[in-house]
Every structure is written in C-alpha cells, then in structure tokens.
C-alpha cells in the first residue's frame, strides 16, 4: 500500500465519519489528493488536519448541503481549484431514516431523495464534465443490500439506493468512451457511528447490535469502513481500468 492512487484527486462525500472517513483515509494512504465533503465544517476540517498531519496527505474540505445543485458544483470547482483536476468521486453521503411505505410522509421522502440521489446526480454531472476535460476518471457509488428490494422499515432509503444503482449503470453505459468509469459497492452491515446511534435510539446497545448482526451475517462478522475502503481504492485505481458498470458486494454474504 502507498502508491495505488498517486497523482490522483478524489472527492469523498460524507467524508467526515464512518465509511466516508475510512475511504478518505485510505485514499490518502494510497497517495491521492483528497477533498473531504460533509455538512459539519468543524468535523471536516478535523479530518483534513488528520490527513495532513498523520498521513502527510494533500487535503481540503469542501462542505455544504448536497441536496442543492449549487453546492455540488462548488465542491467540484473547489477541488479543481485546489488540485487542478478530479480523477475520482465517491458518492457516499446518505441518510437512512426508518420508515415503511405506509408511514412515509412526503417531507421524509423528499429529504431522503434530495441527499441520496439528487445530490449524487448533480455531483456526477459536474464531476463527469471535469473528468471528460482531463481524460477520464472513476466514480464509486456506495450502495446497500437494501438497494435491491429493501427492508420493510427502510422504504425510501432502499428505493433511493435503487435509483443510485441505475445512475451508476447509466454513467457506465453512456460515458465509457470518454474514459469515465462508474461502479457500485454493495455495503453489507457496518457498525458505523450512525448505525450504532440508530440502534441505541431503538434500545439496542453497541455490543448487542454487533452480536445480533454477527449471528445474521454468513461471514460471521459485521463489515468495517476499512472493508469498504479497500474496494473503493481498487475501483478508483488504474488496476480496475476495465471495470465499469459493476456491482462489488462487500457484505460478508449478507442477502445472498
């Protein structure tokens, strides 16, 4: 490890914690310039400091609400201004409130789709345009096992992830000649901060959650942000130059 992304510039949305932070850190370890994007500026700047001080990376923070097209444009523009180009985009930012089809309000539906698919769409719009100008690039969409049908209590989240999978295939199909690749990672069950907080609100502590999840996952353990980061680095690197339109399951056999 250390040079697989040397000379490349990667944007990671939702990069201030959990899976996104893990991906940002591994991209930095592999030599990439990293733009960390997120809502919380103080958290984002702290991640950037860590990448610089601990890993010697070149990194910037470009935050804001990606449900607004202007924010998406600015994140890409700020990255180009800082590093001259965009070689990779990791669409990781997302929200996953619990709600069934029958209980979902219009407001909740709009909020989920605004972040999970509208934000990803417009980030891709500006990133792909930039990549075409500089000879290509790679987009990695952080998906979910729920994107194929979804648990009953994750209806809007699951359907938004299904739309994200279509976005990934659409870009792969239509921009391969421009040397822009697009791939999807099927995330299994990760003990991220958000997942732990969600289950704590439901009365299930961290250790109880992990024990329950481990009993349900064929591989015998929950996945980690690092597991996702290994896959993302591969898909961002030149090692995967002939990989596009793919679905890489990093789920320990969950939902086979």
Protein Blocks (a to p, Z undefined) as FASTA:
>chain_A
ZZlmgoiacddehilgcjllmmmmmmmmnopacddddfblmlmmmmmmmmmmmnopacdd
dedjfkbmklmmmmmmmmmmmnopafbdcdfbccdddddfklpcfklmmmmmmmmmmmmm
mmmmmmmmmmmmnopacddddddfklmnopaklmmmmmmmmmmmmmmmmmmmmmmmnopa
cdddddfbdcbfklmmmmmmnopafklmmmmmmmmpmnopacdfklmmmmmmmmmmmklm
mgghiacddeehpaZZ
